[in-house]
Amino acid sequence: MIDVHAHINLENFPLSNTTMINDGTKTKKSFSDLLATAKSANVNRIVSVSENIHDVHHILEIAEQSHGLIKPGVGLHPVQRLDANDSQERSVTLKDLDQFEPILKENITKKTLCCVGERQSLLFSIIKTVGLDFSRHIVTTNTNNEGISEEDLRNVQRQVFRRQVELAIEADLPVNVHSRSAGHHALEILYDCKAKRVIMHAFDGRPAHAKKAVEIGYYFSIPPSVIRSPHFQKLVTVIPLSNLLLESDSPALGPEKGVDNEPANITVSAQEIARIKNISIEEVVCISNN
């Protein structure tokens, strides 16, 4: 199986199992244990995605050390941290793009971006994570955006997203798209750019918008939280199996709310898709891998 979207880094999955006390007790699985459980679950490829200029080199290094199990996806996320050591969030800026674009171009030139398989002769080398995030806590109520208006924040996100889509199209690379609270806005930019090779990650938009995107050939990846999400279950119902992929979004969107997720759990996604489609899990795995 292929996990087309995960955040595998040593911050989320350290070198050794750790327990942290922060409003409770939480154990983090180690990086080596994560890889072992993924292999045991027959996960043979994981796309680990960058989000900013601080983690991209780390993602590339981890991919090199994983003996082919992890492949890097490089992209600038619409949500950024205040700095490398501060977990507070803000909306992406054009300055972020100016700093990140040379890194993205360098990896396109070096062909270091991930290859996770073929689907209908489509090679999935992926620029990731790009997109839009119009969540209220990012663009409406966020005091870290230095007083910039909500509309200006949205427009900057659109510019950053569009530029990365254009670079992907120029390089003949697919894009893997984050579109939280902005599903149809992201799709409109993709349509306008005439993007053809697209994975919509954890799409929270209307099923009707997803059905239109499927007609163009877009893919939708389903996280393990599908077992507790009526929205994702509805997406699985309306989207053909041929356009569904598996993702974990580790450590988020796991089967249990509040519990760290991991790539091995894409088995849960496959099982739920099989249940909804009334087919075997073997058929789900076969189609999503080919």
C-alpha positions in Angstrom: 0.0 0.0 0.0 1.0 3.6 -0.6 0.5 6.4 1.9 0.3 9.5 -0.3 0.4 12.0 2.5 2.1 12.0 5.9 4.2 14.3 8.1 7.0 12.0 9.0 9.8 13.9 10.7 11.8 13.6 13.9 9.6 16.2 15.6 6.5 14.1 15.2 8.3 10.8 15.4 11.6 11.1 17.4 14.5 8.7 17.3 13.3 7.0 20.5 9.9 6.6 22.1 9.2 9.6 24.4 6.5 10.6 26.9 5.6 14.3 27.2 3.5 15.9 29.9 1.6 18.9 28.5 -1.9 19.1 29.8 -1.7 15.3 30.1 0.6 12.5 29.2 1.3 11.7 25.6 3.7 9.0 24.2 5.3 9.6 20.8 6.2 6.6 18.7 9.8 6.5 17.6 10.8 6.9 13.9 12.2 3.3 13.7 9.1 1.8 15.3 6.9 3.8 12.9 8.8 2.3 9.9 8.6 -1.2 11.4 4.8 -1.1 11.9 4.3 0.4 8.5 6.2 -2.5 6.9 4.2 -5.0 9.0 1.0 -3.4 7.6 2.3 -3.8 4.1 2.8 -0.1 3.6 5.7 0.0 1.0 5.8 3.7 0.2 5.2 6.8 2.3 5.2 10.3 1.0 6.5 12.5 3.7 5.6 16.1 3.0 7.4 19.4 3.8 5.5 22.4 4.9 8.0 25.2 5.2 11.6 26.3 4.7 12.5 24.9 8.2 11.6 21.3 7.6 12.2 20.7 3.9 15.9 19.7 4.2 15.0 17.5 7.1 12.3 15.7 5.1 14.9 15.1 2.3 17.4 13.7 4.7 14.9 11.3 6.3 13.9 10.1 2.9 17.5 9.2 2.0 17.8 7.2 5.3 14.6 5.2 4.9 15.9 2.7 2.3 13.2 3.7 -0.2 10.3 3.5 2.1 9.9 7.3 2.5 9.8 9.6 -0.5 9.9 13.4 -0.1 7.2 15.8 -1.2 8.3 19.4 -1.4 6.0 22.4 -1.2 5.1 25.5 0.8 2.0 25.1 3.0 -0.6 27.9 3.3 -0.2 27.8 7.1 3.2 28.7 8.5 4.8 28.8 11.9 6.1 32.1 13.4 9.6 30.6 13.3 11.3 27.2 13.5 11.0 26.9 17.3 7.5 28.4 17.7 4.4 26.3 17.0 2.1 29.4 16.7 0.6 29.6 13.3 0.0 32.4 10.7 -1.0 32.6 7.1 1.7 32.2 4.4 3.3 35.4 3.0 4.9 36.3 -0.3 8.2 36.6 1.6 7.8 33.0 2.5 7.4 32.1 -1.1 10.5 34.2 -2.1 12.6 32.2 0.4 11.1 28.8 -0.5 10.9 29.0 -4.3 14.7 28.5 -4.9 14.5 25.3 -2.8 11.6 24.0 -4.8 13.2 24.8 -8.1 16.5 23.2 -7.0 14.7 19.9 -6.1 12.7 20.0 -9.4 16.0 20.3 -11.3 17.7 17.6 -9.3 14.6 15.3 -9.7 14.7 14.5 -6.0 10.9 14.8 -5.6 9.0 11.6 -4.8 7.9 8.9 -7.2 5.2 6.8 -5.5 3.9 4.7 -8.3 1.9 4.9 -11.5 -1.7 5.2 -12.1 -3.0 4.9 -15.7 0.5 5.8 -16.9 0.6 8.8 -14.6 3.9 9.1 -12.7 3.2 10.5 -9.3 6.2 12.6 -8.6 4.7 15.1 -6.2 5.0 18.7 -5.2 3.5 18.9 -1.8 2.0 20.5 0.4 0.5 23.4 -1.5 -3.0 24.9 -1.4 -5.3 27.1 0.6 -6.4 27.3 4.2 -9.2 29.7 4.9 -9.9 28.4 8.4 -11.2 31.1 10.8 -8.2 30.6 13.2 -5.8 31.2 10.3 -7.3 34.1 8.3 -10.0 35.6 10.5 -9.1 35.6 14.2 -5.4 35.1 14.0 -3.4 37.9 15.6 -0.1 36.7 14.2 -1.0 38.0 10.8 0.0 41.6 11.8 -3.3 43.2 11.1 -3.5 42.2 7.4 -7.1 42.0 6.3 -8.8 38.6 5.7 -9.3 39.3 2.0 -5.6 40.2 1.6 -4.6 37.0 3.4 -6.7 35.0 1.1 -5.4 36.7 -2.0 -1.8 36.1 -0.9 -2.5 32.4 -0.3 -4.0 32.3 -3.8 -0.8 33.8 -5.3 1.5 31.4 -3.4 -0.7 28.4 -4.4 -0.9 29.5 -8.1 2.8 30.0 -8.4 3.6 26.5 -7.1 0.9 25.0 -9.4 2.5 26.7 -12.3 5.9 25.4 -11.4 4.5 21.9 -11.1 2.9 22.1 -14.5 6.1 23.5 -16.1 8.0 20.5 -14.6 5.2 18.0 -15.5 4.8 17.1 -11.9 1.5 16.5 -10.1 0.4 18.5 -7.1 -1.0 17.2 -3.8 -3.4 19.9 -2.5 -4.4 21.0 1.0 -7.7 22.9 0.8 -9.1 23.3 4.3 -12.3 25.4 4.4 -11.3 26.4 0.8 -12.2 23.4 -1.4 -13.9 25.1 -4.3 -11.5 28.0 -4.1 -8.5 25.7 -4.6 -10.3 23.8 -7.4 -11.0 27.0 -9.2 -7.3 27.9 -9.3 -6.4 24.4 -10.5 -9.0 24.6 -13.2 -7.8 28.1 -14.2 -4.2 26.8 -14.4 -5.4 23.8 -16.4 -3.8 21.4 -13.9 -4.4 17.8 -14.8 -2.3 15.8 -12.4 -3.8 16.5 -9.0 -4.4 14.8 -5.6 -6.8 16.5 -3.3 -5.7 15.6 0.3 -8.4 15.2 3.0 -10.9 17.2 0.9 -13.4 18.9 3.2 -15.4 20.6 0.4 -18.8 19.6 -1.0 -19.2 16.2 -2.7 -20.6 18.0 -5.7 -17.3 19.9 -6.2 -15.4 16.6 -5.8 -17.6 14.9 -8.5 -16.8 17.7 -10.9 -13.1 17.4 -10.2 -13.3 13.6 -10.8 -14.6 14.3 -14.3 -11.3 16.1 -15.0 -9.3 13.2 -13.6 -8.4 14.5 -10.1 -7.7 12.0 -7.3 -8.9 12.2 -3.7 -7.0 10.6 -0.8 -8.9 9.3 2.2 -7.4 9.3 5.7 -8.2 6.8 8.5 -10.5 9.3 10.2 -13.0 8.3 7.5 -14.4 5.7 10.1 -15.6 8.6 12.3 -16.3 11.2 9.6 -19.7 11.2 7.8 -18.2 13.8 5.4 -15.3 11.5 4.2 -17.8 8.6 4.1 -20.0 10.6 1.7 -16.9 11.4 -0.4 -16.1 7.7 -0.7 -19.7 7.1 -1.7 -19.7 9.6 -4.6 -16.1 9.2 -5.9 -15.3 6.2 -8.1 -12.8 3.7 -6.7 -10.5 4.6 -9.6 -10.1 8.1 -8.2 -9.5 7.2 -4.6 -6.1 7.0 -2.9 -5.0 6.2 0.7 -3.4 8.7 3.1 -2.6 8.8 6.8 -1.9 12.5 7.3 0.2 11.2 10.2 0.2 12.2 13.0 -3.3 13.8 12.4 -6.6 12.4 11.2 -6.3 9.0 12.8 -9.0 6.4 13.5 -9.3 7.7 17.1 -9.6 11.4 17.8 -6.8 12.8 19.9 -4.5 9.8 19.3 -1.4 10.2 17.1 -1.9 8.6 13.7 0.7 6.6 11.7 1.1 5.3 8.1 0.1 1.7 9.1 -3.4 3.0 9.7 -4.1 3.5 6.0 -5.3 -0.1 6.3 -8.2 1.4 8.2 -8.9 3.7 5.2 -8.8 0.7 2.8 -11.2 -1.3 5.0 -13.7 1.5 5.3 -13.6 2.2 1.6 -14.2 -1.5 1.0 -17.2 -1.5 3.4 -18.8 1.5 1.8 -18.2 0.3 -1.8 -19.2 -3.3 -0.8 -16.0 -4.7 -2.3 -13.0 -6.6 -1.0 -10.2 -4.7 0.7 -7.9 -6.5 -1.7 -9.6 -4.7 -4.6 -9.3 -1.4 -2.8 -5.5 -1.9 -2.3 -5.0 -3.1 -5.8 -6.7 -0.2 -7.4 -5.1 2.4 -5.2 -1.6 1.0 -5.9 -1.9 0.8 -9.7 
